[in-house]
C-alpha cells in the first residue's frame, strides 16, 4: 500500500510540474502578442444626427411588431410668441472639433494582399487598421514621417506606403 501511495505522489508531482512549465511557456509567448487598442475616431455633428435618426441594425436586437396600429400624433396647440426651448436629451452634443493631429479623413486602401486604413491629417497620418487577406502575412513599420504596411504570400509582396516627410500625407501602393 505504501508503494502505491509513493507512485501516486510521484505521478502527481511530475504532472503538476509539467502543467506549470507548459503554462509558463504559453503565457510567455502569448504576452508578446498583445496589441494596442484601436483609437476611437471623433464623431462629427452630422454623424451624430444621422445616428439618432437611424438606430444601427443588430442581429440580437429585433424590434417587436406592434399588435395595435399606431395612433396619429395629436396636434398640441402652442401659444404664439413663446419660443420653444429644445429638449436637452435630444440635442446633439457640441463637437469640439478634430484634434490637431487628425483630420477625421479616414481612408481605406484595398490591395491584393489585404486592406489598410489610415487616418490622414493635414501634416501627418496614423494607421487605423491593417488586415491581411486569406493566405497573406503582414508586417508594419512606423517612423515619425512614414508608415509602411507590407503584405506577403510566398514570393509576392504588396507594400502600402504613407509618407508625409516632404508635404501633406500621400499613399503609394506597390506590387513587388
N, C-alpha and C positions, 0 to 999 in steps of 0.2 A: 504494500500500500504506500509506503514512504517513497519507494522508487517511482510509482506512477505520479505521485504528487510532485516530485522533483522534475519529471518530464513535462508535466503541465506548466509548472512555474517557468522552466527554461523556454518552452514554446511561447508563453505569454510575454516574457521579456523580449525575446527575439522579434516577435510580431510587433510589439509596441515600438521597439527601436526602428524597425523597418518603416512603419507608418509615420513616425516622427521625421525620419530622414526624407521620406518621399514628400511629405507636406512641406518641409522646409525648402526642398528643391523647387517644387512647383510654385510656392509663394515667392521665392526669389526671382524666378523667371517672369511670373505674372506682374510683379511690382514694377518691372521696367516697361510694361506696355500701357501704362496709364497716359491718357491724352488730356490736353487742355479742354475744358468745357467750351462749347460753342458760344460765341458772343451773341447777345440779343441785339438786333438792329432797331433803331428808333422808328416809331410809328408816326407817320405824319397825320395831320388833322383829316386829310381826305381819306386816308386808310381807316381812321377811327370811325368816321361816319359810315363808311361802306360796311364795316364790321358790325355796327349797331343795327343797320337795316337788314342785314342778311346773316343769320347765325350760321356757323360752319356745320356742314353735314357730318354726322358721326354714325358709325356702324352700330354703336351700342346705345345711342340715344335717339329713338324714333318718336315723333310726335304721335300722340294718341288721337285717333279720329273722334270728333265730337259727335255725340248722339243726337243733339238738337241743332237745328240750323242757327247760324249766328244772327243775332238781332242787329238791326240797323242802328248806327250811332244816333243818339238823341241829340238834337241841337241844343246847346246851352246858351241862353242869352247872356251877352256880355254888355255891361254898360259902356256906352261910348265915352271916349275921352280918358279912360283909365288905361294906362299902359299895362300890359301883361308882363309879369316877371317870369323869366324862364325857370323851369324846374331844375335845381342843381343836379339831380340824379341823371337827367337826360342831356345835359350839356357836355360836349366832349372836352377832355382835359386840354389845357393850353400846351402846345408843343414848344419846348424851349428852343427848338432848332437843332440842327445836327451839330455834333461836336466838331472841333476844329480839325481833327484827324480824319474824319469820314465825311462823305458827302451823301450817303444814303443811296448811291447808284450801285446796286448790286447787279453784277453781270455774270452770266454763266457761259461757258465755252464747252461745247461737245466735241470730242475728238474720237479717233478710232480706239484709243486706249482707255477713255473714260471721260468724266466730266469734272471741270474745275470752275469754282465760283469765287470771284473776287469782289470785295467792297472797294470801289475805286473812288478816291478823293481827288481834290484839286492838285495836291502835291505828293501824295503817297497812296499806297493801296495795302489792303490786308487780305489774307487768304481766309475765306469763309469756310469752304469745304473742298475736298478733292476725293473723288470716288472712282476707283479703277473699274473697268469693265470686266466681264467674266473672262478669266484666263490671263488677266494682266496684273502686274505688280506695280507698285508706285513708290517713288522717293520724292521728298520735298527738301529744297534748300531755301533758306531765307537769309537775307542781309538787310542792311539799312536802306539800300537803294534798288533792290530787285528781289523777286521771288521766282523760283523755278520749280515746276512740278513735272516729273518725268514718269511716263508710263512705259513699262517694258513687258514684252512677251517674246521669249526666245531671243532672236537677233533683232526684232523690230523694236524701235524706240519712237515715242512721241513726246516732245517737250513743249510745255506751255510756259513762256517767259512773260513776266510782268515787270517792266522796268520803269523807273522814274528818276534816274540819276541826271538826265540832261533836259528835263522838261516834265510836262504832265505825264501821268502813267499811261503806258501803252502795252498792249498784249500782242505777242508774236507766238504763232504755233508752227512747229517744225516737225516733220517726219524724218527720222534718220535710220 
